[in-house]
Amino acid sequence: MSQPVYSIRHVIVQLVRGPIYQQDSLLWARLLMDRGDVESHFHRMGLELVLEEEAGYAFLRNESSEETDGEEDVTVIDGEAPLPRLMRRNPLSFLPTVLLLELRERLLRHDQSVDGTDHLYLEFKEIVEFMRSYCGETGNEKKVENKISGAVKRLIDLSLLRQIPNRSEVIYRVEPILRAKLPVDQIEAVRDRLKGQLGHEDPADDEAEEKEHDE
């Protein structure tokens, strides 16, 4: 059976839906082949293609621009009339934001370690241990795990975590795209916002909207 043929249209559709990773070998190869045309296509829409060939990922974000002060979600580019933002910002609630920050800090330490491998892998039980104190629950392990599972699923939906298949234990890979989504110079700002939230909100409610992500 012959392999399916991917065109530039497949690449464009996938980028609108989410990142493309090097593991998606056929799409990745087509993206590299048609990179210039893909960039031009999205530039007309006010979007920037971020492609890290060495790290093996590509995604879209709104072009660097000055945002208006109005309520409408728009972008101003080169003095043109306001352009509606296609990549809308979707706030994360408290626990997914905490998990995002914890994973980013662990990824940073992993990168700085002498024997750091290409990817950071974590078992679900490890995630539970470092997230437990943020759940506001005592004596109800099942409820704690359910809350953390919900935060994990949210980051999977954002393509920041990936569950590794064919394993007897539940293991997740922290996707390298997290480095671009939360740069090192923004970690402290997110941490400060979380500290402020802990002083005013109940973490158990998990209702606060913190870090914003373009999807």
C-alpha positions as CSV (number, residue, x, y, z in Angstrom):
1,M,0.0,0.0,0.0
2,S,1.5,3.3,-1.1
3,Q,2.0,6.2,1.4
4,P,-0.5,9.0,1.3
5,V,0.5,12.2,-0.5
6,Y,0.5,15.4,1.5
7,S,0.1,18.7,-0.2
8,I,0.7,22.2,1.0
9,R,-3.0,22.3,1.9
10,H,-2.6,19.6,4.4
11,V,0.2,21.6,6.0
12,I,-1.8,24.7,6.2
13,V,-4.9,23.0,7.7
14,Q,-2.8,21.2,10.3
15,L,-1.0,24.5,11.3
16,V,-4.4,26.1,11.8
17,R,-5.4,23.2,14.0
18,G,-2.1,23.1,16.0
19,P,1.6,22.5,15.8
20,I,3.4,20.2,13.4
21,Y,6.2,18.0,14.9
22,Q,9.1,16.3,13.2
23,Q,7.6,13.0,14.2
24,D,4.8,13.7,11.7
25,S,7.4,12.9,9.1
26,L,5.3,13.4,5.9
27,L,3.7,16.6,7.0
28,W,7.1,17.9,8.3
29,A,8.8,17.1,5.1
30,R,6.2,18.9,3.1
31,L,6.4,21.9,5.4
32,L,10.1,22.2,4.9
33,M,9.7,21.8,1.1
34,D,7.0,24.6,0.9
35,R,8.2,26.7,3.8
36,G,8.3,30.0,1.8
37,D,4.8,29.5,0.4
38,V,3.4,28.6,3.8
39,E,5.0,31.7,5.4
40,S,3.6,33.9,2.6
41,H,0.1,32.4,3.0
42,F,-0.1,33.1,6.7
43,H,1.6,36.5,6.5
44,R,-1.3,37.7,4.4
45,M,-3.5,36.7,7.4
46,G,-1.4,38.5,10.0
47,L,0.1,35.3,11.2
48,E,3.8,34.3,11.7
49,L,5.1,30.8,11.1
50,V,7.5,29.8,13.9
51,L,9.6,26.9,12.7
52,E,12.4,25.5,14.8
53,E,14.0,22.9,12.5
54,E,16.6,21.7,15.0
55,A,14.0,21.2,17.8
56,G,11.5,19.7,15.4
57,Y,8.4,21.8,15.7
58,A,6.4,24.5,14.0
59,F,3.4,26.6,15.0
60,L,1.5,29.8,14.2
61,R,1.3,32.9,16.3
62,N,0.0,36.4,15.7
63,E,2.6,38.7,14.1
64,S,4.5,41.0,16.4
65,S,2.4,44.1,16.5
66,E,0.8,46.9,18.5
67,E,-2.5,45.9,19.9
68,T,-5.3,48.5,20.1
69,D,-6.8,49.5,23.4
70,G,-10.4,48.7,22.3
71,E,-12.4,45.6,23.4
72,E,-12.2,44.0,20.0
73,D,-9.4,41.5,19.6
74,V,-7.5,43.2,16.8
75,T,-3.9,43.7,15.6
76,V,-2.5,46.8,13.9
77,I,0.4,46.2,11.4
78,D,2.3,48.9,9.5
79,G,-0.3,51.5,9.9
80,E,-3.0,49.4,8.2
81,A,-6.6,49.3,9.4
82,P,-7.0,47.0,12.4
83,L,-6.8,43.3,11.5
84,P,-8.9,40.8,13.5
85,R,-6.6,38.4,15.4
86,L,-7.1,34.8,14.1
87,M,-5.1,33.2,16.9
88,R,-7.3,33.9,19.9
89,R,-6.0,33.9,23.4
90,N,-7.5,31.3,25.6
91,P,-6.8,31.8,29.3
92,L,-5.7,28.8,31.4
93,S,-7.3,28.3,34.8
94,F,-5.3,27.9,37.9
95,L,-4.1,24.3,37.9
96,P,-3.2,24.1,34.2
97,T,-1.2,27.3,34.7
98,V,0.6,25.8,37.7
99,L,1.4,22.7,35.8
100,L,2.6,24.7,32.8
101,L,5.0,26.6,35.1
102,E,6.2,23.5,36.9
103,L,6.9,21.7,33.6
104,R,8.7,24.7,32.2
105,E,11.0,25.0,35.2
106,R,11.7,21.3,35.1
107,L,12.4,21.5,31.4
108,L,14.8,24.4,32.1
109,R,16.7,22.3,34.7
110,H,16.7,19.4,32.4
111,D,18.3,21.5,29.6
112,Q,20.9,22.7,32.1
113,S,21.8,19.2,33.3
114,V,25.1,17.7,32.2
115,D,23.4,14.5,31.0
116,G,20.2,16.1,29.8
117,T,18.6,14.0,27.0
118,D,16.6,15.5,24.1
119,H,13.3,15.1,25.8
120,L,11.9,15.3,29.4
121,Y,9.7,12.4,30.4
122,L,7.5,12.3,33.5
123,E,5.4,9.6,35.0
124,F,1.9,10.6,36.0
125,K,2.7,9.7,39.6
126,E,5.6,12.2,39.5
127,I,3.2,14.9,38.3
128,V,0.8,14.1,41.1
129,E,3.5,14.5,43.7
130,F,4.6,18.0,42.7
131,M,1.1,19.2,41.9
132,R,-0.6,17.8,45.0
133,S,-0.1,20.8,47.2
134,Y,-1.9,23.1,44.8
135,C,-5.1,21.0,44.8
136,G,-6.6,22.2,48.1
137,E,-7.7,18.7,48.9
138,T,-6.7,16.5,51.9
139,G,-7.7,12.9,52.4
140,N,-9.3,12.4,49.0
141,E,-6.7,11.0,46.7
142,K,-9.1,10.2,43.9
143,K,-10.3,13.8,43.7
144,V,-6.7,15.1,43.7
145,E,-5.8,12.8,40.8
146,N,-8.9,13.8,38.9
147,K,-8.0,17.5,39.2
148,I,-4.5,16.9,38.1
149,S,-5.6,14.7,35.2
150,G,-7.8,17.5,34.0
151,A,-4.8,19.9,34.1
152,V,-2.7,17.3,32.2
153,K,-5.5,16.9,29.6
154,R,-5.6,20.7,29.1
155,L,-1.9,20.8,28.3
156,I,-2.2,17.8,26.0
157,D,-5.0,19.7,24.1
158,L,-2.5,22.5,23.7
159,S,0.2,20.1,22.4
160,L,2.5,20.9,25.3
161,L,2.4,17.4,26.7
162,R,2.1,14.1,24.9
163,Q,1.3,10.7,26.4
164,I,3.7,8.0,25.3
165,P,1.8,5.0,23.8
166,N,2.5,1.4,24.4
167,R,3.7,1.8,28.0
168,S,2.4,-0.2,31.0
169,E,2.7,2.9,33.2
170,V,1.4,6.3,32.2
171,I,4.3,8.4,31.0
172,Y,4.2,11.9,29.4
173,R,6.7,13.7,27.3
174,V,7.1,17.5,27.7
175,E,7.1,18.8,24.2
176,P,10.0,21.1,23.3
177,I,7.5,23.7,21.9
178,L,7.0,24.7,25.6
179,R,10.3,26.5,25.4
180,A,8.8,28.8,22.8
181,K,5.4,29.1,24.3
182,L,6.8,30.1,27.7
183,P,10.3,31.7,27.2
184,V,12.7,31.8,30.1
185,D,12.3,35.6,30.5
186,Q,8.6,35.1,31.2
187,I,8.9,32.5,33.8
188,E,9.3,34.9,36.7
189,A,6.3,37.0,35.6
190,V,4.0,33.9,35.6
191,R,5.4,32.8,38.9
192,D,4.6,36.2,40.4
193,R,1.1,36.1,39.1
194,L,0.5,32.7,40.7
195,K,1.9,33.9,44.0
196,G,-0.6,36.8,43.9
197,Q,-3.4,34.4,43.1
198,L,-2.5,32.1,46.0
199,G,-2.9,35.1,48.3
200,H,-6.4,35.9,47.1
201,E,-8.1,32.8,45.7
202,D,-8.8,29.3,46.8
203,P,-6.8,26.9,44.6
204,A,-9.4,24.3,44.9
205,D,-11.9,26.3,42.9
206,D,-9.5,26.3,39.9
207,E,-11.4,29.3,38.3
208,A,-8.7,31.9,38.0
209,E,-7.6,32.8,34.5
210,E,-3.8,33.2,34.4
211,K,-1.4,32.5,31.5
212,E,-2.9,33.1,28.1
213,H,-2.1,31.0,25.0
214,D,-2.6,31.5,21.4
215,E,-4.4,28.5,19.9
